[in-house]
């Protein structure tokens, strides 16, 4: 790739890949000043498309095919959005087939499945798709019968003429309907919520449910093509490292090994470029891995070879001792805190380590390069970025690259960063005409991933006579995601501080939120719920500590701190992010927050007498424009042995499109959140990740999981704009757990993971 191509690729990465967090870099200042503000889907690359001729077709036999343009990774989006289309269309669900779109944002609109945005951004467009098609069918029937269109109506896969009782099936009308003019938005007649058949009913089975449960679904790892060969890569153990030497001849002597291919290291900031190294291609994955073992590569570690987690934590602790860049400043918090009597001042530091996505299916991609271009089969959250990366790296036009999107065995943000897809394409280029499946092992995934930022948050408060804070200071220090795209970046962006730090909704007269600068020594990437995880752990732990300090019940204290029900303009508290949504459409509503807190507390029967060694802990958050609260009940034995008795989770995401999938996401978030809190930790020594697989980067086992998870769906107002679901339930879990541990044992845990901190010596 020449320098111009590299710059163009990096620019595309900046435009496309960071858009989920409204990160704008390198844009012309004058253009920014004059361009109208865009929100939601309109702010994303590709925007939205609502043309029914793009998203659905009807066969002569009446079978309806709906295109799912968003990738499925367990959220149920391949069911939810087509279900919305079918409902507005008045199609029978048992006559609907869903097909997956490949990468093509120009045709389908934005396809990046990040930021809990699929339903949030495409609920209304998919309603319009279904309604437009319904009206086109009705218009076709009216024309055939020579009657006013007002006399006909689509009902469950047929169009009826009310006056004569005549009816025509969708298949009978499909060809004529396709020739009708697509109604404008002003002409559309959307159903009322009272007329919805599928939306919000919770009775529609997942489109992939049977295939997944029977092992018949196809994931990226399942691809098998005629003549396929397999590849694994020896990558630098330190990000930014370079290959010094390797014994390629030894690798080629391993039975089954066919070829070795050098992959150049990235230039500038990492973005989604491959880390570099040597790929070993073989007739099967075992031979490829044995060939890689024979390479005995030697590396130049580069600038990050001395990265050490323990030393870096000390650096963060020093960074938060000094004032940082101010992101929010209401009143004069430092002065009020400084002047408060010692007995009314309180401060604490909270720590969350690096975390790995550790998806059940590691990154994998299959690529075939021919004279015509490149075709890819992969599990990706970001198909267009995968396509653009391959095209730029191979020097192809985007039209010469095809990306087939398969089911994802987990994503959590990792698979929106398609470095592994570009790796596969580079290796396939060296073997033209031969499909190459490039596989990451579990160890590859743990050692060479994009990691959640290691975070240290410092909080201070001055308490008034009523025990509530009169002043609040939050100073955060974490390597920034912007370091992926700007070499040497140390400054957290507004979208990072805007996640449960800047947008803190408590009724406190004096508030300051600051950011300290620290460098990134690994690839820092977004992770399920991103900066909400450390910020909510810090703020919700701190609230619990303040309640204890004030001698008040944590639930009553939290509600008092939240203040009266009101709607807060995010801009009034210096939150310029608000998850890229309009502050008018999505104000922060403390009444909705109060409702989820009370629902979770009711579910857990807050205030009841508990057995000895048991404790209840509460935490709550506003994230991805959704309101969540969690109560965890724990039981701790005298020796420190811990069990999770129950988790109660309440969520208000506005309209509840597919309640069953909402509950499933909440339950998964409970398990993942507990896993991160109890055992999740990535550490570095000499620039190298110290963990390697599930034995030392542990995920929650069945025996450790909660005995009971209760989900409580709150609100559901169909007149509200939809919020996110996949990410919001995660952040409150860890602080609810540690607050429960304090209630049970009196031991305050401010540093994750919990691990053995409760064990008696």
N, C-alpha and C positions, 0 to 999 in steps of 0.2 A: 504494500500500500504506500503510495507516495504521500508527501506532506499535505498536499491539497486535499486528497481523499480523507486523510486522518482528521484534518480540521473539520471537514464537512461532516464526518461521522460523529465527532465529538459535539458539534453544534446540534445535530439531530438528537443526540442523547440528551443534551441540555433541554431541548424543546419538548421532547416526548417523555423522557424517562423520569424527570423530576416533577412533571406536571401534577402528579397526585398530591403534592404538597405545596402547590402554587409557588414553587421556587422559580423565580425569574432571574436569569443571569445573562449578561452579555447582550441585552436588547438595547436598541437605540433609545436614548433618554427622551428625545423629542417625541418619538413614536409612543413611548409610554405615557407621556404627559397628555397627548391629544387623543389617544385611543380610548373609546368608552370602556368602562369596567365590565368585564365578563364574569359571570358566576356559574357555578355548577357545571353541567355538561358542556355548556358553551365555552367554558374556559379550557376544556380539554382538547388535545389534538384530535381531529376528526369530528368533534362535536357529536351531534345526534342525527340520525337518519330515521324518518318515519314513513317511508314509501312502502306501501303494501306489496308492490311488485318486486321489491327487493327481498322482503322477509317471508313471503308465503306464496304457495301455489296450490291449486286444487286440481286433482286429476278427474278424468271423466267418470270414474266410479265414486267420486266424492271424497276420496282420501285427501286430507289436508296436510301439507308439509310446511312446517315452520322452521325457519333458520334461527339457530341459537348462535349469536355472534360473540357471546362471552364464554370464556373457558370455564369448565366445571372442575372444581377442586374440593368438593364436599359441601359447598354452600347451597346446592340445589338450584343454581341459577339456570341450568339447562331445562329445569321444569318450571321455575317461577315465571320467567319472562314469556316463554311460549304459552303458559297457562293464561297469562294476562291477555295475550293476543287472541287465544281461543275463546275466552270469555266475552270479549267485546265483539268477536266475529259471530258468536252464537253457534260455535262448532261443538260437536260432541267430542269429548276428550278421548273416547275410545276409538275415534277415527282420525286422530292426530298423530303424525310422525314428526319427530324432531331430528334435524340434521345439523351438524356442527359446521360453522363457517371457518374457512381458513383466514389467514392474515390479509385484511383488505379494509383499512379504515376509511379510504375514500368511498367505498361502496357501503359499508355497514355503520360507519361512525366509530367512535372510540371503542377500543377493544382491550384496554389495559385493565386487568382485573386486580386492582389495588385500591386501597382506601375505602373499602366498604361502600362502593359507589354503583354497583350493577343495578340494583333495584332503585336506588336513590335517583340515578340519572336516567334510567330507561323505563320506569314504570309508566310515565305519561306518554313517551313516544310509542311504546308498545301498545298502549291503549288506543292511540291514534291509528296505528297500523291495523289493528283488528276492526275498529269502527269504520275506517275507510273502506276496507274490503267488504264489510257487511253492507254498507250503503251501495257499493258498486254491484253487489249481488241483487240487492233490492231494486236498483235502477234497471238492471238487465231483465228481471222478471216483469217489472212494470211495462217495460218497452215491448216485451214479447206478448203480454196480455192486452196491451194498449189501454192501460188503466193508469190513474194517477199513482205516483210512487207513495203517496200518503196512505194508500189503501193496502199496501203490502208490508209484510214484516218478516224478518228472518227469525226463525225459532228452531233451535236444535237441529241444525244441518239441513234445514229446508226453508224455503221462502213461501209464505202463505198469502193468499188473497182473501181478505176477511169477508168480502161481499159474496163470493161464489164458493168459497171453500177449496179453490184450486191450490195446488202445491207443486213445487218443483224442488228437487234436491240440488244441493250445491254443485254436484258434478254436472248436472244438466245445464247449469247456468255459467259454469266456469269460463268457457271461451268467450261468451258474450260479455261477461262481467269484466274480463281483462281488457276489453276494448273500451270500457267506460272511462270517462275522465276521472282521475283521482280527485276526490273532494279536497278542497282547501281546508285549512284548520278552522276557518270561520264557518264552513259548511258542515263540519263534523257534528254528529249527535252521539256523544258518549253516553253510555249507560249511567244510571244513577247507582250508587252503592247498594240500594235496596234490590236492584235487579241483577246483581252479580251472582253468577252460578258457582264459580270456582274461587274467585279472589276472596281471601279471608276466611274461607270455609274450613280449611284444614282437612279436606277429604280427598285431595288429589295425590295419588301415589307418584313418587319420583320416577321420571322417565327412564332412569338408568338403574332403578332400585333392584329389579330382578337380576339383570345382567351382572351387577356388582356383587350381589349376594351369592350368585352361583359361579363366580369366577369367570364370567364370559365377557366382561367389559375389557376394552383395549386401552391400556395406558402406554405411555412412551416406552416403558421397559418391555412391552409385549411385541414391539414391531419385529416382524420377520419378513425379509424380502429375498427373492431368489439371488443366490450368489453373494449374500451379505458376508462381510467380514467385521471384526470387532476390534475396538481400540480402547486403550486406557492411556493416561498421560502421567508422566513424572513431572510434577510441578515444583517450582521453587518453594521451599518450606517457609520462607519469609516473603511477605508481599513486597514486590519490587525487586526481588532477587533475580540474578542472571545465572545461566548455565556456564560453568567453566569447562567441564569435560564430562564425558560419559563413555562407557564401554559398549558402543553400539554393536560391535562385532560379537560380543558375548550374548547380547540380546537376540541377534539374528540366528545364533546357533540353537536357541531353544526350539524344540519341535513345535511346529504350528505357527511360529512367528513368520510373518511375510515381509514386513517392512518397518522401518522407523522413520518418523517424520518430525523434524524440528518445528516447534511453534514459537514464533518470536514473542518476546515479552512486550507488555504494553508500553506505550509512550505517553508521557505526561501524566495526567490523572487517570486512575484505573477505569472509570466509567464501567462499561460492560465488556471491556476488552478481555481476552484470555490472559491468564497470568504468565503464559509462556511455558517452555519446557520441551519434553520429547514425548511424542506419542508412539506407542508400540502397537502395531496392527497385526492381528493374528486370525486364525480360523475360528477361534472361540475365545471367550473372555478369560478362561483359566490360562491358556497359553499366553495371552496378552499380558496378564498380571505376572506370570513367571518371567516373561521377557523383560518386563519393567524391573523386576527384582534384580535381574542380571546386569542392568545398566550401571549400577553403582555410581550415580551421578554426583558430581562435586559442584557446589554452588558458591557464588559470590553473594553474600546476604544483602549487601547494600545498606541503605540508610537506616533500615528498621531492624537490623540484626541484634541490637541491644535492647529491644523492647521487652520490658519485664512488668507483669501486672502489679506486683507488690509495690515496686518503685513508682509506677504510674499512679497508683492510688494515693501515695504520699504527695505526689505532685498535684493531684486534684484537691486534696485536703488543704494544701497551701493556697491553691488558687481561690478557693471559696472564702478564705479569710479576708481577702481584700475586696473593696468595691469593684464591681464589674460594669459592663455596658448595661444601661438601664433600658428595659423594654416596657415597663409600666411604672408610673409614678403618680399615685394619688395621695395628696397630702404630703407629710414628711415623716415617713416611717422610721428612718434612722434616728432622727432627732427624738421622736417620741419614745422609741426603744431605749435610746441612750440616757434619757432623763428619767426613765421609770425606776422605781425602787427595786433593789436587787430581788426581793421576794416576788415581784410581779414580772420579772424578765425571765424568758425561757428560750433556750436554743437547742437544736439537735441536728446531727448530720445523718443522712441516710444513703446507703450504698446499694447499687445493683450492678452486678458484673456483666461482662460480655455474655451474650447468649447466642446460641446457634439455632437455626431454623429446624434442622434435623428432621426433615420431612421423611415419611415412611418410604417413599420412592425417591431415591437420590436423583440428582440431575442426570438426564440422559437425552440424547438426540441422535437421530439417524439422518444422514445426508447422502445424496446422490448428485454428483457433478457430471454433466455431459456438455457437449458443444452448445446445447441450447440454453443451459443455465444450471440452476441448482434447485433441487426439491428436498424439503426437510419434513421429517415426521418427528414431533416432539410434544412434550408436556410443558406448556409455557403459559404464564399469566399475561404475557406482553407480546402477542404475536407480531405486531407491527415493528416493534423494536428488534425482534429476532430477525425479521425480514430485512430491515434496513441495515442491521449489523452485518449480515451475510453479504448483502449486495455491495456495501462499501468495502468490506474486507477482500472480497473476491474480484472487485472491479467490475461488477455487473450492474445492469440497470435493474431497478426494483421489479419491473415487469418480468424479468428473467428468473426471479426467485419465487418459489411457491412454498408456503409454510402450512403444513397440515397439523391442526391442533387436536391433540388427543386428551383423554381424561388425565387429570393430575392426581398422583397419589400424595396429596398435600402440597401446599404452596407457601402460605404464611408470609409472602413477600419475596422469598428466595427466588422463585421461578419467574419473577418479573425482570430479573437481571440475567439476560440470556447469553452470558459468556460461554456457556457450555455448547450452545447452538453454533456459535462462530467457531469454536474449537472443532466440532464435527465437520463443518464445511471446509475448514482449512485442511484437515486430514483427507477428506474426500477429494479435494482438488488434486492431491498427490496420487490418487488412484482413480482417474476418470473412468466413468462407466461402471464403477463398483460401489454398491451401497455400503456405507460405513456406519455402524452403530458405535457411538462413543459413550462409554459408561463411566460414571463416577461411582466408586465404591463408597461404602459408609465412611471409611477413613478419609477418603478424598473430600467428602462432603464436610466432615468435621474440621479437617485441617485447612481447607482452602476456600471457605465460604465467605459470605458477606455477613458481618456480625452486628448484632444489636449493640449500640454504643454502651460502653461501661460508663456509669453515671454516678455522680456524687452530688447530692442536694443538701444545701445548708438552709435551715429555716430558723427564724427568730420571731418572737412575739412579745408584746407588752400587754399584760392583762389588766382589764379594768376592774372596778370593785365587784362587778357581777360575774367575774371570772372569764368573760368573753374578751377576745383580743381587741385592743384599741389600735394596734399597729401590727403589721405582718410584713416580714421581709423574706423573700425566697431567692436564693442565689444558686444557680445550677452550673455544673461543670461537666461537660461530656464532649467527646470528639463528634464533629458534625458530619451529617450525611453529605453536606456540600463538598466535603473533601473528595468524594468520588469524582467530582466534575471540575474542581478547581484545585490544582496542586498546592499543597501547603495550607489549605483553608483551616482556620481554627475557630471561626466565629459561627456559633449556632444561628440558624436562619429563623425568621419570624414563625415559620410553620412549626419548628421544633419547640420553641418556647410557648407557642400558641396552644400546645397540647397539655392542658391541665396545669399550666403555670401562670402565664399571662391572663388566661381567661377564668381564673379562680372567681367563683360567683358569690363568695361570702360577703356578708354585710359588715365590713371592717372600714373604719374611717380613713386609715392610713395604710397604703399598700405600696410596696416596691418589689418589682421582679427584675432580677439582674442575671446576666450571663457572664461567666468567667471563660476565658479562652484556654483551651488545651489542644494539643496536636493529635492527629489520628495516625496510628501506627499499624492499622489493619484496614481492610475494606469495610467501611461502615455502611450498612444498608438498612433500609426500612424492614421492619419486623412486625408481626401482627400487633397492631395498636401503637407501634413506634414509641415516641417519647412519652406517651401517656403512662407507660409501664413504670418508669422511675418516678415521674412527677406525681402520679397518684399514690404510689407507695409512700413517697415522702409526705405529701400533704395530708393524706388520710391517716397515716401513723401519727403525724403531728397533732391533728385534731383530737385523736384519741388520747394523746399524752396531755394536751391542754385540758381535756375534760377531767382526766384523773387529777391533774394539778388543781383544778377548780373544785374537786370533790363532787362532780356532777355525773349523772347517768350519761354515757356516751351518745345514746340515741337522742335524748332530750337536748343535750348540748349541741349536737350536730344540727338539729332542726332550728335551734335558737340562732346558731351561727349563720345558717342559711338565710334567716330573716323572713319577712313577709313575702307572700307570693307576688312576683313581679316579673316583667319581661325586660331583660337587659340587652341593650344594643351592644354587640361585641366591640364596636368602635369606641364606645364610651369607656371601656376598660382596656383600651390599647390593643385589642386583639384584631389585627388586620388579616388574619388567616381565616378563622371560622370554617376550616375544612373546605375552602374555596366557595362556600355558599353565601347567598345574599343575606346580609344581616337583617333585612326587612322580612324575608321569608323564614329565616332561621334565627330568631332572637334566642338568647339563653333564658329559658323559662323556669324559674325557681319553683313554681307550683308543680310542674311536671317532675322536677327533681324530688320534691317533697313526697310526691305520690309514690315514686318507686322506692324511696327509703322506707316509707310506712308499709308498703306491700311486702318488702323483704323481711321487715321486722315482724309483721303479723305472721308471715309464713313460718318464721323460726320461733314464734311465740316468745318474743323478747320480753324479759322481765320475770319469767317463770323461775322457780327455784331449781337449780341445777345440782346434779350429784357432785361430790367432791372430785376435784381434778378436771372438771368440765369447764368450758368457757365459751362465751359467744363474742364474736367480733364483727363489727360493722364497717363497711367502706362503700363509697359511692363516687360516681364520676359522670361528667358530661364529655363524651367523645364521639367524633364522627356524627355530630348533631343528633345524638341519641342519649337517653338518660338511663343509667344503670345503677343498681345497688345490690350489694351482696352481704349476706350474713353467713358466717362459718361457725359451726359448733365443733369443738375439739374435745378430746379426752386425753389427758396426759397422766401416765402412771408415775409412781414415785421415782422410778429409775430413768424417767425422761422419755420413755417409749410413747410415741404419739400415734393417735388414730383420728381420722376425720369422720366425725359422726354424721354430719349433714351439711349441705350447702343450700341456701335459699338465694335465688337470683331473681331480681325483678328488672324488667326492661320496658321502656316506652320508646318505640321507634316510629311513632306515628302510625300510619296505616299498616296493618299486619297482612301482607300479601299472601304469605304461605306459612301459617302459624307453626305447622309441624317442623318446618326447616328452621324457623326461628328458635324453637325449643332445642332442636338438635345442636344448633350453633352455640346456644347458651350452655348446654351440657358439656360440649367439647371445650368451651372456654373455661369451664370450671376445672376440668381435668388438666388442661394445658397450664392454666394459671397456677394451680397447686404444684404442678411439676416444676415450673420455673421457680416458684418460691422455695420449694423444699430442696431441690437438688440441682437446678440449672446453673451452670457456671463454666465459662470458657476462660482459661488462664494462659498466659504467655510467659515463656522464658527464652531468652536469646532470640526473640522474634518469632518463636515457634509455638503453635498451639499444643498444649500439653494433653488434651483429651483426644480420643481417637474413635470411640464407638459407644454403643449404649451402655457398656459396662462402667464407663467412667464419665460419660455425659448422659446422665440417667434421665429417663422419662418415667412418668408415674406408672408403676405396675398395677395390675388388677387388685392385688391384695392391699395396696396402699390407697386405693381410690376411695372416694366418699361412699359410705354405706347408702346414703340417700342424697339425691340432687332434686330439688323442687324448683321448678321454673314458674314465674308469675308474670304473665303478660299484662301490662298496664296500658290504659289509654286505648289506642287503636282507632283514634278519630280519623275517618277517611277523608276529611276535609283538610287535614294537615299535609304538608309535604313530607315524603318518606325520609327516614333517617337510615343510618347504617346498622348492620346487624353482626357481621362476622367478627369485627374487632372490638366493639365497645364492651362486651362482657368480660374481657380479659383483665384490664387494669385493676378493678377493685378486689380481685381474688387474693392477691398477696397481702395487702394491708388488712383485709378482713381476717385472714389467717393469723397474722402476727398479733393483731389486736385481740383475737380469741386466745392466743397463747398467753398473752399478758394477763387476760382475765382469769385464765386457769392456773397460772403458775406465778404471776408477779414478775416474770422475766420479760424485759423489753428487748425485742430484736429489731435492730436498726440496719443490719447488714445482711443481705441475701447472698447465698441461699441459707435456709435454716439449718439444713443437714444435722449435725450432731450438737448444735448449740444448747439443746435441752438436756443432753445426756449428763448424768451425774458422774463425777470422776471415780 
